[in-house]
């Protein structure tokens, strides 16, 4: 069997970031793959989108991550790269709860292997508010783990040209000055304050990126049974898990289809969640 490290060992692997994500990505990647991690210098990832929205993200999370990877390889002439994209949104079923979806993209240009992993977590301080006073700003800061986690202050939730935007605020003095400046700038005397979700100012997010990195490593080590190519991964989910009471197919996952990027071998794995039947509550016949 071909060892995983033989695919990558002694190669340079770029981690295309300017927000210090390499602090949690590099150690396990270097140890498990035998690569040397390098952060490309003068590579401005803000060109692909900013959390403060003055530069819109280019496409979806995956599209932005893929584009960053391509540009980093073009700039450096290397052939192995990792990029990361985060997204924050309200939880679809839990009121007032926020989610962090961290996507990790791995591309090997030599072997034409693309592997994507993610981690979705409720562990996030993602929040924002409209305030009118410095005291309201300090109250918000106390709720979001300031000063260990940074803040952003700006006039509106959607940045406009020439707006004063203060990022990476980690001291009360800087927070005071930012709010004061924006209040003076704002005709309505309202300030938008939000958590700085850039990784270097958000230790909680860094932990989720670390988990996503481990998920990536697990996927890399899941090899094709036929050609041993890394990244033997799920390409399709099939619903139809039978109801435990009547046997009627439900919308829950019954099986997953795995496919190799190299030899195109496919395998169907039934009952991936370890369940061979669904609770009748999910059945459209028993619980219409």
C-alpha positions in Angstrom: 0.0 0.0 0.0 1.2 3.5 -0.9 1.9 5.6 2.2 0.1 8.9 2.4 3.3 10.8 3.2 4.8 9.7 -0.1 2.4 11.9 -1.9 3.4 15.0 -0.1 6.6 14.5 1.9 9.4 17.1 1.7 7.2 19.4 -0.5 6.3 23.0 0.3 2.7 23.5 1.3 1.4 27.1 1.1 -1.1 28.3 3.8 -2.5 31.3 2.0 -3.5 33.6 4.8 -2.7 37.0 6.3 -4.7 36.4 9.5 -2.3 34.0 11.2 -4.4 30.9 10.6 -1.1 29.0 10.1 -0.8 29.0 13.9 -3.4 26.2 14.1 -3.1 24.8 10.5 0.6 24.3 10.2 1.6 22.1 13.1 -0.8 19.1 12.3 -0.3 19.5 8.6 3.5 19.4 8.8 3.4 16.5 11.3 0.9 14.3 9.4 1.9 15.0 5.8 5.7 15.6 6.2 5.5 19.0 4.3 7.1 22.3 5.0 4.4 25.0 5.5 5.1 28.4 4.1 2.9 31.5 4.3 3.2 33.5 1.0 4.4 37.0 1.7 2.5 40.0 0.3 -0.5 37.8 -0.4 -3.5 40.0 0.4 -6.5 37.8 1.1 -8.7 40.8 1.7 -8.8 41.1 -2.1 -11.1 38.1 -2.0 -13.6 39.6 0.5 -13.6 41.2 4.0 -15.8 40.6 7.0 -16.5 44.3 7.1 -18.0 44.0 3.7 -16.3 46.9 2.0 -15.0 44.2 -0.4 -17.6 41.6 -1.2 -16.7 37.9 -1.1 -16.0 36.5 -4.5 -18.6 33.8 -4.9 -19.4 31.1 -2.3 -17.1 30.0 0.5 -15.7 27.2 -1.7 -15.4 29.4 -4.8 -13.5 32.0 -2.8 -11.2 29.4 -1.2 -10.5 27.8 -4.6 -9.7 31.2 -6.2 -7.3 32.1 -3.3 -5.5 28.8 -3.8 -5.1 29.4 -7.5 -3.8 32.9 -7.1 -1.3 31.8 -4.4 0.1 29.0 -6.6 0.4 31.4 -9.5 2.2 34.0 -7.4 4.7 31.6 -5.9 5.1 28.8 -8.4 4.5 26.2 -5.8 2.1 23.2 -6.3 0.5 22.5 -2.9 -1.8 24.9 -1.1 -4.3 25.2 1.8 -6.8 28.0 2.1 -9.6 28.7 4.6 -12.9 30.5 4.5 -15.2 31.3 7.4 -18.9 32.1 7.4 -21.2 33.2 10.2 -25.0 33.0 10.2 -28.0 32.4 12.5 -28.6 28.8 13.4 -31.5 27.5 11.3 -33.4 25.9 14.3 -32.0 27.4 17.5 -33.4 31.0 18.1 -30.7 33.6 18.8 -27.9 31.2 18.3 -25.1 31.8 15.8 -23.0 29.3 13.8 -19.5 29.3 12.5 -18.9 27.3 9.3 -15.2 26.9 8.6 -14.2 25.5 5.3 -10.7 24.2 4.5 -9.6 23.8 0.9 -6.6 21.6 0.0 -5.2 21.4 -3.6 -2.3 19.4 -5.0 -1.6 20.7 -8.5 0.9 17.9 -9.2 -1.5 15.1 -8.6 -4.7 17.1 -9.4 -6.2 16.3 -6.0 -8.8 18.7 -4.4 -10.0 18.0 -0.9 -12.6 20.0 1.0 -13.4 19.7 4.7 -15.4 21.8 7.1 -16.5 22.2 10.7 -19.8 23.8 11.7 -19.8 25.0 15.3 -22.1 26.8 17.8 -18.9 27.9 19.6 -18.7 31.5 18.4 -19.0 35.0 19.8 -20.3 36.4 16.5 -22.5 39.4 17.3 -23.3 43.0 16.4 -25.3 45.9 17.6 -26.3 49.5 17.0 -25.2 51.8 19.8 -25.5 55.5 20.7 -23.1 55.9 23.6 -19.7 54.7 24.7 -21.3 53.0 27.7 -23.5 50.9 25.3 -20.3 50.0 23.5 -18.6 48.9 26.7 -21.7 46.8 27.6 -21.6 45.1 24.2 -17.8 44.4 24.6 -18.4 42.7 27.9 -20.8 40.2 26.3 -18.4 39.1 23.5 -15.2 38.3 25.4 -13.5 41.6 24.9 -10.5 42.3 25.0 -9.3 38.7 24.3 -11.5 38.9 21.2 -11.3 42.0 19.0 -14.0 44.4 17.9 -14.9 46.5 14.9 -16.6 49.9 14.9 -18.0 51.6 11.8 -20.9 53.9 10.9 -23.2 51.3 9.3 -23.5 47.6 8.9 -22.7 48.0 5.2 -19.5 49.9 4.7 -19.5 52.8 2.2 -16.7 54.6 0.5 -14.8 57.0 2.9 -16.5 55.5 6.0 -14.2 55.4 9.0 -13.8 51.8 9.9 -11.8 50.7 13.0 -10.7 47.1 13.1 -8.8 44.9 15.5 -9.8 46.9 18.6 -8.4 45.2 21.7 -8.1 48.0 24.3 -10.7 50.1 26.1 -8.9 53.2 25.0 -9.0 52.3 21.3 -12.7 51.3 21.7 -13.5 54.7 23.3 -11.7 56.6 20.6 -13.3 54.6 17.8 -16.8 55.1 19.1 -16.2 58.8 19.7 -14.8 59.3 16.1 -17.7 57.4 14.5 -20.3 59.2 16.6 -18.9 62.5 15.4 -19.0 61.3 11.8 -22.5 59.8 11.9 -25.3 62.2 11.0 -27.8 60.1 13.0 -25.3 59.6 15.9 -25.5 55.9 15.7 -22.6 53.5 15.6 -22.4 49.9 14.3 -20.3 47.7 16.5 -19.5 44.1 15.8 -17.1 41.3 16.7 -13.9 41.1 14.7 -14.2 37.7 13.1 -10.7 37.7 11.6 -8.9 34.7 13.0 -6.0 36.6 14.6 -8.5 38.6 16.7 -10.8 35.7 17.5 -9.4 32.8 19.5 -12.7 31.0 19.5 -12.8 31.0 15.8 -9.2 29.7 15.7 -10.3 26.6 17.7 -13.0 25.9 15.0 -10.4 26.3 12.3 -8.2 23.8 14.1 -11.1 21.3 14.2 -11.7 21.8 10.4 -8.0 21.2 9.8 -8.2 17.9 11.6 -11.2 17.0 9.5 -9.2 17.8 6.4 -6.4 15.5 7.6 -8.9 12.7 8.3 -10.2 13.1 4.7 -6.7 13.1 3.2 -6.0 9.8 5.0 -9.2 8.2 3.7 -7.7 6.6 0.6 -9.2 4.9 -2.4 -9.4 1.1 -1.9 -8.3 0.6 -5.5 -5.5 3.2 -6.3 -4.8 4.5 -2.8 -5.3 8.1 -3.8 -5.9 10.4 -0.8 -9.3 12.0 -0.3 -11.7 9.1 -1.1 -14.8 11.2 -0.2 -18.5 11.4 -0.2 -19.9 12.9 -3.4 -23.6 12.2 -2.9 -26.1 11.5 -0.1 -29.0 9.2 -0.7 -32.2 9.6 1.4 -34.7 6.8 2.2 -33.8 5.5 5.6 -36.8 3.3 6.4 -39.2 4.1 9.2 -38.7 1.9 12.2 -42.5 1.4 12.5 -43.9 0.9 9.0 -40.8 0.6 6.8 -41.8 3.6 4.6 -38.7 5.5 3.3 -38.1 8.8 5.0 -36.0 11.8 4.0 -33.2 10.8 6.4 -29.9 9.6 4.9 -29.9 5.9 4.0 -26.5 5.8 2.2 -23.5 7.8 0.9 -21.7 7.4 -2.4 -17.9 7.7 -2.2 -15.8 8.4 -5.4 -12.1 8.5 -6.1 -10.8 11.5 -7.9 -8.2 9.5 -9.8 -9.6 6.2 -10.9 -13.3 7.1 -10.4 -14.0 4.0 -8.3 -17.4 4.3 -6.5 -18.6 2.7 -3.3 -21.9 2.9 -1.6 -21.9 2.9 2.2 -25.3 2.2 3.8 -26.3 3.5 7.2 -23.4 6.0 7.6 -24.8 7.3 10.8 -25.1 3.9 12.3 -28.9 3.9 12.2 -30.8 1.2 10.2 -34.2 2.7 10.8 -35.7 6.1 11.4 -37.8 7.3 14.3 -41.5 7.4 13.2 -41.6 11.1 13.9 -39.6 11.6 10.7 -42.0 9.4 8.6 -44.5 11.1 6.3 -46.8 8.1 6.6 -46.8 7.6 10.4 -46.5 11.3 11.2 -48.0 13.1 8.2 
